[in-house]
Amino acid sequence: MELARYASVIRRVGRPVDRRGITCLLRMDGSFSGLRMFSSSSGFPRSSSDSPQMTDFGYRSVPEEEKAGLVEGVFKNVADKYDLMNDLMSGGLHRLWKDKLVSRLRPFPGMQHLDAAGGTGDVSFRILNAIREMEKNIVRLPQRQSSADGDSQTKIVVSDINEAMLEVGKQRAKDRGFANAAELDWLQANAESLPLDENSFDGFTIAFGIRNCTHIDKVLSEAFRVLRRGGRFLCLEFSRVDALPLRQLYDMYSFMVIPCIGELVAGDKESYQYLVESIRRFPHQQRFARMIADAGFQKVQFENLTGGVVAIHSGFKL
């Protein structure tokens, strides 16, 4: 009976109810005169400043400092089946989506580009192929001298926080004849804190990666920092489906089919359950566009693909 009264008080003041760790000081008339939060393990008052900052990991709430490790575990588990699972989950559409992303980027010979969260190389290889095709079709000019900053040659940096994903990318580079490609560099780094100079890239892409980062705003700030004036940011990410019938079908497929495919093909249902949940936690198109603008980018826009299943967001550093 007393616990029910305590819970009622907590609900009235809008605080979450934890009956094991709450002490309410009640007046005789039943109204509360004060509230103290206690740790159920220590029995001492717990200051709100001592509580860890929390963030989403799928539908779970976890301390911020734990998320990167949890995400790393997910991608370590799925790395060797990652591209196969992408084909199965999207019916091969992810290939068309990435082609569209690269076409929007408009790569050019001599470009300095950073592909963040791009460990398997899927986007970077497309950019490199596009640049090499352009080089075949242009008149060869005398070798120009290196510029003051040494950027006369094409350079594509493939960055990822996860070593296992980078190893998959390097193996794929060998399989595709890119093992000795001078244009490719591989970098293990956190997209929230890149060990790269500011104003050093013409382009920055991140495909199906930013939703897994703990602080999306920090990733956007880093993208803005490392881009040169006139540089372009492009993000390909799962987004919000607008049409209700398609959204319902998409939700049913996502939650009922994709985790089962993950279990059958990759032997890992939980990782793919997280990936589905992380999509639903990601900001919708308009909100994400505002976040990009808040990071300093201009001419921010987005383009929905496949009814909003994914979207390409774009912004320029001007």
N, C-alpha and C positions, 0 to 999 in steps of 0.2 A: 504493500500500500504506500509506504513511504517512498520507495523507488519510483512509483508511478507519479507521485506528487513532484518529485525532483525532475523527472523527465518532462512533465508538463511545464515546469518553470523554464527549463532549458529551451524547449520548443518556442515558448513565448519570446525569449530574447534572441532567438535565431541562432543558437549555438548547437553544434552537433552533440548528440547524446552518447556518452560512453559511461555506462552505469558502474563500471569497475573503477573509474578514475575520477569521479565527480563528487564533490561535497557541496551541498547547498546550505546556506544559513538562512533559515526561514523564520519569519516573525510568527507570532501566535495566530495571527489572522490568515496565515497561509501565503502571504506575499513574501517575496524574497528580499532580504536585506543585503545580501552579498553573495558572491560566487567565487569559489577558489578551485582551480584546476590542479589536481594532484597526479603525479606519476603513479600508475598502478604497481610499478616495481619498487620504487624507492619510498613512497609514502610522503615525500616532501613536495611542497609547491613547485610547479614547473613554470618557468618564465616562458612567455611566447617567443622571446628572443633566442631561447635555447632550441626551439623546434627547427628541424631542418627545412630548407626550402624544398617544396615538392613540385613534381612535374608529372606529365603523363607518360606512361609506357603502355601503349595500347589503351585499354580501359582501366588499367591499374594506376594507382598513384604511388610514385616512388620518390625517394630523395634525389635531388638533382645530381648529386655526385655519383649516384649509382647508375644513372641511365646509360651513360656512354659504355660502361662495361656490359650492361645487359644487351644493348644493341650490338656491341661487338660479338657477343656470344651468339646472337641470332645469325649474323652474317658469316661467322666462322662455321656455323652448322650448315648453312645453305650454299656456301660459296661454290662448291664443285658442281652443284645442280642448278645454279642460279639462272643461267641462260635457258636451259631446258624448261625450267619451271615458268619462266617468263613467257615462253612460247605456248605452253600448255594453258596457263592462266588467262592469257590475252588472245588466244587463238592466232598468235603471230602478229597481232596488231601493234605490239610494242615496237616492232621493226619499222612500221610505217610512221609511228609517232616520232621515233628518233630521227628518221629521214626528214620529217617535217621540221624538227628542231634545228637540224644542221642547215637546211635550206633557209631558215629564218636568220641564222647566224651569218650567212654569206662569207665563208672563209676566203682567204686570199693568200697568195704566196708571200712569205716573210712575216706572216701573222704570229704574234705571241699570244698563246691561248692557254687558259687553265680550265681543266675539266675536274671539278670537285666531286667527291663521292663517286668517282668514275672508275673504280678499281678494275673491273673486267675489261675496260677499254672499248666497250661497245660504241660509245659516242665519239671517243677520240679517234678510233680507226676510221669512222665515217668522215670526220673532219680531215684527217690525213689523206684519205682517198680523194676527197673533193679538191684539196689543194694540189695534189699530184696530177689530177686530171686537168686542172687549169694550167699547170706548168707545161703540160704536153702541148697545149693549144696556143701558147703565147710565143712570140718571137724571142729567141734567146738573145739577151743583151750581154755586153761585156760584164764580167764579174765586178760588181761594185764594191768599193771599199766598205769595211765595217763602219757602221755609224758610231758616234761617240759612246753610245750605251751598248754597242755590240749586238744589236738586234736585227741584223740584215737577213738572217736565215730563219726559216720557219721553226718555231718551237712550240710543242704541245706538251704541257705538263699534266700527267694523269695522277691525280691526288686522291687518296683514300685513307681513312683512319684505320682500316682493317687490313692487316698484312695478308690474310688468307685471300681476300678479294684481289689484292694486287698480284699475288702469285698466280692466280687464275688468269689475270690479264696478261701477265708476262708470258705465260704458256700459250695463250691465244695469239699473242704477237708473233711468237715463233711459228705457230701453225699457219699464220697468214703471211709469212715472209717479212715481218716487221722486226725481227729479233735485233737486227743491227741498224734499225732506222735512226738516223741522227736527229730526226725531228722529235722523237719521243723521249721524254724524261718521266721517271716514276718516282713518286714522292708519298711517303707515309706521313700523313699530317691530319690534324683536326681542322675541319673547315671553319670552326669558330675561332681559331688562333693559328693562322698560317705563317710559317717561317719564310715569308717572301716579301720582297721590297714593295713599297707602295708605288703606284703609277707605273707598273711594269707589264701589264697585259692589255691586249686589244679586245679580248673576249673572255667571258667567264660563263661556263655552263654547269648546271647541276641537274641531273636527271634521276628522278625517283630516289632522291637522297635527303633532301632538306627536311622532310617530315620526320626523319629519324634523329635529327639533331636536337640537343637539349635546349639550345637557345637559338631560335630561328633568326632573331634580330641580330645576334652576333655574326651569324653567317652572312647576312645581308651587309652588315657593316664592313666585314672583311672583304667581301666582293667589291664594294665601293672603294675601299682603300687600295686594293691591288690593281684596279683598273686604271688605265690612262684616261685623260680627258677625251671624250668621243668614244670610249669603250662601251661595249654592250653586255648587259647581264641577261641571261636567258635561263629560265627554269621550266623543266618539264616535270609535272607532278600529277598524281591522281587528285581529282577534285570532286566537286559536287554536281551530281546529275540533276538537271532542271526538270525534265518531264517526269511526272509522278509515276506513270506506268513503267517507264524504263528504270527509274530509281528503285522501285519495288523489285523488279526482276534482277537488277544489279545487286541489290542487297541480299536477295535470296541466294544468288550464285556465289557471292563473296563469302557469306558466312556458312553456307551449307556445303559448297563444292570445293572451294579453294583449299581449306584446311585438309580436306580428305585427299585431294590430289597431292598435297605436301606430304601426307603420311604415306601414301602409296609409292610415290616416286622418290622422295627424298628421305623418307623415314622420319619425318619431323613435322608433326601436326601443330605443335605449340608455336613454333617460329612463324608459320604461315598464318596462324590465328592472330598473332601479334601484328603482322604486316597488314592484315585486313583491318584490324582495329585502329592501327595508326593512321590509315587513310581517313577514317571517320573523324579522327581527332584533328586533322589538318584544317587550317582556316579555309573558308570558302573563297571563291575567286575574288570577289570585291574586297574582302578583308585582307587577303594576301597582297593584293595590288596596293592597298594603303600602306601596308608594312614596307613594301619595296620603296614607295615614295618617301616614307618617313626616314628611310636609310640614306636619302639624298638623291635617289635616281629621278630622272625626269623622263617625260614622254612614256610613262608607264602604261602598258596595255596588256590585255590577255586575249587569248584565242582558245575557245573550247574545241576539243576534238572528240569525236564519237559521243556527241550529246552531252559533253561535260564529264565523261568518265575520266578524262585527263584534260589538262589545260597547259598552254605555254604562256608564261608570263615574261614580259620583256621590259627593260628599262635602260636608259643611257646615263652615263656619267658625263655631264656637260659642264 
